[in-house]
């Protein structure tokens, strides 16, 4: 797969007009000026922005309109008339239909450049701040990296079979996948096999989803089922697990109902290279999707935080201890706080398993009133936080930040990072010293980033 060497027209999959909710199906040419943060190309038609899926900056494309808004229109690329030199041939045969990836047509090096620009643009436009230094982006393997995710499952009467995959660009539909090149090969190369397995089950109409998760030594599938499975189905699932080497779990209800079908014991864990740590987890626990990028992210965060034996560090949204336990290897004391009580229990177990006594974990909803939390009264020298997409506005507004000299903020949503950066700079007296993007999700428009703030 290489960069396009000519400007010959490129034909893309034709849109399924019958599925469109809109009666608007105009086809027209469009010059693309820039790439939006969601991976769509943006051009102008009659003075109105048009967001075109499948188009890249600098291209001339033929598009079919799919939506209309007062302020912008939406379209889908049906032909590339003049291609960008950064366009590449997508590896996946389902590109343009499956919504799992939106940037496979863009050179991998240019993907992270676009994400870096998205981060800096958000900091400027939303937070009205800019970093003194732009960090070199963190990148790693662009394929076969995704070790956690969820496939939708649907029996389609018209097709007479089960579909297993991510959602299509129209989220009402499940993509009919034969393979996924971003998912770990143990799962991504077996999608048709998994679909055939479900299709053979008596309860195939009552399985809405399959989650997958991979540790260093085991890969697991969690089959969610809305009704009890028959004895025959349990045999079929067990036989599949034995033949494939994939562990099979069942989930008849909520998270607490997940249990192993085969084998009885599944060693789910991952190591953090360079820190002599192994973290155990359960099949539905949150872990960072990209294992090798996660290691680089941890090293970068610890380097930026620059914490040592004399420091007491607070780690918010700590999960299983992904940052907390590496910090405990080098600082005097570290306190991790997480809203999911189950993750906190596993974090404590991981600390004990790795022989770490200088770490404490607390369960607390960090979007609520924290005035009565005992850890809030303790003094800290440095702060690390890795919030969900909504950001950390509520907890930052409550924290006694006066004694905290340095903050490292790991973000999975540049808009919420930008908002919180503006608060820290203008309201709490910090300087945004550095910021940079991390390609945790190659081939997608998802932007992970890291930022350093100092008093």
C-alpha positions in Angstrom: 0.0 0.0 0.0 1.6 3.2 -1.1 0.9 6.8 -1.8 -1.0 7.4 -5.0 1.4 8.2 -7.8 -1.1 9.7 -10.3 -4.3 11.6 -10.5 -6.5 9.1 -12.2 -10.1 9.0 -11.0 -10.7 6.5 -8.1 -14.1 4.9 -7.8 -15.4 4.3 -4.3 -18.2 2.0 -3.1 -21.6 3.3 -4.3 -23.9 4.6 -1.5 -26.9 2.5 -0.7 -29.6 5.0 -1.8 -32.4 2.8 -0.6 -31.2 3.1 3.0 -30.9 6.9 3.1 -33.4 8.7 5.3 -33.0 11.8 3.1 -34.6 12.4 -0.2 -31.6 14.5 -1.1 -29.4 12.7 -3.6 -27.7 15.4 -5.6 -24.4 14.5 -7.2 -21.9 17.3 -7.7 -18.2 18.1 -7.9 -16.5 19.6 -4.9 -13.0 21.0 -4.2 -11.8 19.9 -0.7 -10.0 22.6 1.2 -9.2 20.9 4.5 -9.7 17.9 6.7 -12.2 18.1 9.5 -11.4 16.7 13.0 -13.8 13.8 12.4 -11.8 12.7 9.2 -14.2 14.2 6.6 -13.0 16.5 3.9 -14.5 20.0 3.9 -15.3 22.1 0.8 -17.6 25.0 0.0 -20.6 25.0 -2.3 -22.5 28.2 -2.7 -20.8 29.7 0.3 -21.9 26.8 2.5 -19.5 24.2 4.0 -19.9 20.6 2.8 -18.5 17.8 4.9 -17.6 14.9 2.5 -16.8 11.5 3.9 -14.0 9.8 2.1 -12.4 13.0 0.8 -9.0 14.5 1.6 -7.6 18.0 1.6 -6.5 19.2 -1.8 -8.7 16.8 -3.8 -11.4 17.3 -6.3 -14.2 14.8 -5.8 -17.6 13.9 -7.0 -20.0 13.5 -4.0 -23.5 12.6 -3.3 -25.4 14.7 -0.8 -26.6 12.8 2.2 -27.8 15.5 4.6 -28.7 19.1 4.8 -28.4 21.5 7.7 -28.9 25.2 8.0 -25.2 25.8 8.5 -23.6 23.0 6.5 -24.4 20.0 4.2 -23.1 16.5 4.3 -22.1 14.2 1.5 -20.4 11.0 0.6 -17.5 10.7 -1.9 -18.4 8.5 -4.9 -15.4 9.3 -7.1 -12.0 10.9 -6.7 -11.3 13.1 -9.8 -8.1 14.6 -8.6 -6.4 12.7 -5.8 -4.2 14.0 -3.0 -0.6 12.8 -3.0 -1.3 11.6 0.6 -4.1 9.3 -0.5 -3.4 5.5 -0.2 -5.3 2.4 -1.1 -7.3 1.3 2.0 -6.2 -2.1 3.2 -9.7 -3.1 4.4 -12.3 -4.3 1.8 -15.0 -2.8 4.1 -13.6 0.7 4.2 -16.3 3.3 3.5 -19.0 1.1 4.8 -17.8 0.0 8.3 -17.6 3.0 10.7 -14.7 1.4 12.6 -12.1 3.3 10.6 -12.4 6.6 8.6 -8.8 7.4 7.7 -7.5 4.3 6.0 -7.3 6.3 2.7 -4.8 8.7 4.3 -1.1 8.0 4.6 -0.3 6.8 8.1 2.3 9.6 8.7 -0.3 12.2 7.6 -2.9 10.7 9.9 -1.0 11.7 13.1 -0.1 15.1 11.6 -3.9 15.7 11.2 -4.5 14.6 14.8 -1.7 16.9 16.0 -3.3 19.8 14.2 -6.7 18.9 15.6 -5.3 19.0 19.1 -3.6 22.4 18.6 -6.7 23.8 16.9 -8.9 22.8 19.8 -6.5 24.3 22.4 -6.6 27.6 20.5 -10.2 27.8 19.5 -11.9 26.3 22.6 -9.4 26.9 25.4 -7.8 30.1 24.0 -4.4 28.7 25.0 -1.4 27.5 23.2 1.4 25.3 24.3 4.9 26.7 24.7 6.2 23.5 23.2 4.6 20.9 20.8 5.6 17.4 21.8 6.6 14.9 19.1 3.6 12.7 18.5 3.7 9.2 19.9 3.1 6.4 17.3 3.4 2.7 17.0 2.0 -0.2 15.0 -0.8 1.0 12.7 -2.5 -2.5 12.3 -3.5 -5.4 14.5 -3.2 -3.2 17.6 -6.8 -3.1 18.9 -6.9 -5.5 21.9 -10.3 -4.5 23.3 -13.6 -3.7 21.6 -17.2 -4.7 20.9 -18.8 -6.3 17.9 -22.5 -5.9 17.3 -24.4 -9.1 16.4 -27.6 -9.3 14.4 -29.5 -12.0 12.6 -30.7 -10.5 9.3 -33.8 -12.2 8.0 -33.3 -10.9 4.4 -29.8 -12.3 4.3 -30.8 -15.4 6.2 -27.7 -15.3 8.4 -25.9 -13.7 11.3 -23.7 -10.6 10.8 -20.9 -9.8 13.3 -19.0 -6.5 13.1 -18.8 -2.9 14.0 -21.6 -0.6 13.0 -21.8 0.8 9.5 -21.5 4.5 8.8 -25.3 4.4 9.1 -25.4 3.2 12.8 -28.7 1.4 12.2 -26.9 -1.4 10.4 -24.2 -3.9 11.4 -21.3 -4.1 8.9 -21.0 -7.5 7.3 -17.3 -8.0 8.0 -15.1 -10.7 6.7 -11.9 -9.4 8.4 -10.7 -6.5 10.5 -7.1 -5.4 10.2 -7.0 -3.1 13.2 -8.2 -5.7 15.7 -5.6 -8.2 17.1 -5.2 -11.0 14.5 -6.5 -13.7 16.8 -9.9 -12.0 16.6 -9.7 -9.8 13.5 -8.9 -12.8 11.2 -11.7 -14.9 12.7 -14.8 -12.7 12.2 -16.4 -15.0 9.6 -15.7 -18.0 11.8 -17.3 -16.3 14.8 -20.3 -15.3 12.7 -20.7 -18.9 11.4 -20.5 -20.1 15.1 -23.3 -17.7 16.2 -25.4 -18.6 13.1 -25.3 -22.2 14.2 -26.6 -21.4 17.7 -30.2 -22.0 18.7 -30.1 -18.6 20.4 -28.6 -16.7 17.5 -31.5 -14.1 17.6 -30.9 -13.3 21.3 -27.1 -12.5 21.1 -26.8 -8.7 20.7 -23.0 -8.3 21.1 -19.6 -10.0 21.5 -16.9 -8.2 23.4 -13.2 -9.1 22.8 -10.2 -8.4 25.0 -6.6 -9.6 24.7 -4.0 -10.0 27.4 -0.4 -11.0 27.0 -1.2 -14.7 27.3 -4.9 -15.1 26.5 -7.6 -13.7 24.3 -11.2 -13.8 25.4 -14.6 -13.4 23.8 -17.7 -12.4 26.0 -21.0 -13.5 24.4 -23.9 -11.4 25.7 -27.1 -13.4 25.6 -30.6 -12.1 26.5 -32.1 -15.6 27.0 -30.6 -18.8 28.5 -28.6 -20.8 26.1 -29.5 -24.3 25.2 -27.3 -27.3 26.2 -26.4 -27.7 22.5 -25.3 -24.0 22.3 -23.1 -24.5 25.3 -21.4 -27.5 23.7 -20.9 -25.5 20.4 -19.4 -22.6 22.2 -17.1 -24.9 24.2 -16.0 -26.7 21.2 -15.2 -23.4 19.4 -13.1 -22.3 22.4 -11.1 -25.5 22.5 -10.5 -25.5 18.7 -9.7 -21.8 18.4 -7.7 -21.3 21.6 -9.9 -18.3 22.4 -11.4 -18.2 25.9 -15.2 -17.9 25.9 -17.1 -16.1 28.6 -20.9 -15.7 28.9 -22.8 -12.7 30.0 -26.5 -13.4 30.7 -27.1 -10.1 32.5 -25.2 -7.2 33.9 -21.4 -6.9 34.3 -21.4 -9.0 37.4 -22.9 -12.0 35.6 -19.9 -12.5 33.3 -18.4 -16.0 33.9 -16.0 -18.3 32.1 -17.4 -21.1 30.0 -14.1 -22.6 28.8 -11.5 -22.8 30.2 -12.4 -22.4 33.9 -9.4 -20.2 34.6 -8.3 -17.5 32.1 -5.0 -15.7 32.8 -5.9 -12.2 31.6 -3.1 -9.8 32.3 -0.7 -7.4 30.6 2.8 -6.3 31.4 4.2 -2.8 31.4 7.7 -3.1 29.9 10.5 -1.3 31.7 8.6 -1.1 35.0 8.6 -4.7 36.2 4.8 -4.7 36.4 2.0 -7.0 35.5 -1.6 -5.9 35.7 -4.4 -8.5 35.9 -7.9 -7.6 34.7 -11.4 -9.1 34.0 -13.0 -9.5 30.6 -15.1 -6.3 30.7 -12.5 -4.1 32.5 -11.2 -0.9 30.8 -7.7 -1.3 29.5 -5.9 0.9 27.0 -6.7 -0.4 23.5 -3.1 -0.2 22.0 -0.6 -2.2 24.1 2.6 -0.9 22.7 1.4 2.7 22.5 0.3 2.4 26.1 3.8 1.6 27.2 5.1 4.7 25.3 2.4 6.8 26.8 3.2 5.8 30.3 6.9 6.5 29.8 6.0 10.0 28.4 3.7 10.8 31.2 6.2 9.9 33.9 8.9 11.8 32.1 6.8 14.9 31.9 5.6 14.6 35.5 9.2 14.4 36.7 8.2 12.9 40.1 10.8 11.4 42.4 11.2 9.8 45.8 10.3 13.1 47.6 7.0 13.6 45.8 3.5 12.7 46.8 1.4 12.2 43.6 -2.4 12.1 43.0 -3.6 10.0 40.0 -7.2 10.7 39.1 -9.4 8.3 37.0 -6.7 5.7 37.7 -8.6 2.6 36.5 -6.6 -0.6 37.2 -3.5 1.4 38.1 -2.1 1.9 34.6 -0.2 5.0 35.6 -0.5 4.6 39.4 1.7 1.5 39.7 4.5 2.7 37.5 4.5 5.9 39.5 4.7 3.9 42.7 8.0 2.5 41.4 9.6 5.9 41.6 7.8 8.3 44.0 7.4 8.5 47.7 3.7 7.9 47.8 0.9 7.8 45.2 -2.9 7.9 45.6 -5.1 6.6 42.9 -8.8 7.6 42.6 -11.4 5.9 40.3 -15.2 5.9 40.1 -15.6 2.2 39.3 -15.4 0.3 42.6 -14.5 -3.0 40.7 -11.5 -1.4 39.0 -10.4 0.0 42.4 -10.5 -3.5 43.9 -8.5 -4.9 41.0 -6.0 -2.0 41.3 -5.4 -2.8 45.0 -4.9 -6.5 44.0 -2.4 -5.4 41.4 -0.5 -3.3 43.9 -0.2 -6.2 46.3 0.7 -8.7 43.4 3.5 -6.4 42.4 4.7 -5.8 46.0 3.9 -2.1 46.1 3.1 -0.7 49.6 3.4 3.0 48.9 0.2 3.3 47.0 -3.4 3.8 48.1 -6.6 3.5 46.0 -10.0 5.1 46.7 -13.4 4.8 44.9 -15.1 8.1 44.3 -17.3 9.6 41.6 -15.1 12.4 40.4 -18.0 14.3 38.8 -19.7 14.7 42.2 -19.1 16.7 45.4 -15.8 15.5 46.8 -15.7 17.7 50.0 -16.0 14.7 52.3 -13.5 12.5 50.6 -10.5 11.9 53.0 -7.9 11.9 50.2 -9.0 15.5 49.2 -7.5 16.8 52.5 -4.1 15.4 51.9 -1.4 17.5 50.2 0.0 16.6 46.9 3.0 17.8 44.9 2.0 16.6 41.5 -1.1 15.5 39.7 -1.7 13.0 36.8 -5.2 12.6 35.4 -6.7 10.5 32.6 -10.4 11.4 32.4 -13.1 10.0 30.1 -14.3 12.0 27.1 -16.2 14.4 29.2 -13.0 15.7 30.8 -12.2 16.7 34.3 -13.9 20.1 34.8 -15.9 19.0 38.0 -12.9 17.6 39.9 -10.5 20.4 38.8 -12.9 23.0 40.2 -12.8 21.3 43.6 -9.2 20.2 44.0 -6.9 22.3 46.3 -4.3 22.9 43.5 -2.2 25.5 45.3 0.5 23.0 46.3 0.5 21.1 43.0 3.5 22.3 41.0 3.0 20.1 37.9 0.0 18.5 36.2 0.1 15.9 33.4 -3.2 15.5 31.7 -3.8 12.5 29.4 -6.9 13.1 27.2 -9.1 11.0 24.9 -11.0 14.1 23.7 -9.1 17.3 22.6 -12.2 19.5 23.1 -12.6 18.7 26.8 -8.8 19.0 27.3 -8.9 22.4 25.6 -11.8 23.5 27.9 -9.9 22.3 31.0 -6.7 23.8 29.8 -8.3 27.2 29.6 -9.6 26.9 33.2 -6.2 25.8 34.5 -4.4 28.7 32.7 -6.8 31.5 33.3 -8.4 30.5 36.6 -5.7 28.6 38.5 -2.4 30.2 37.4 -0.9 27.4 35.4 1.1 27.6 32.2 0.6 25.1 29.4 4.2 24.1 28.9 3.8 21.3 26.3 1.2 19.3 24.4 1.1 16.6 21.8 -1.0 13.9 20.1 -0.7 10.1 20.6 -2.0 7.7 17.9 -3.7 5.2 20.2 -6.3 4.5 17.4 -4.5 4.5 14.0 -6.8 4.5 11.0 -9.5 6.3 13.0 -10.1 10.0 13.7 -9.9 9.5 17.4 -7.3 11.8 19.0 -5.5 10.9 22.2 -3.2 13.5 23.6 -1.0 14.5 26.6 -0.4 17.9 28.1 1.9 19.4 30.8 1.0 22.3 33.0 3.3 24.0 35.5 2.7 26.7 38.1 
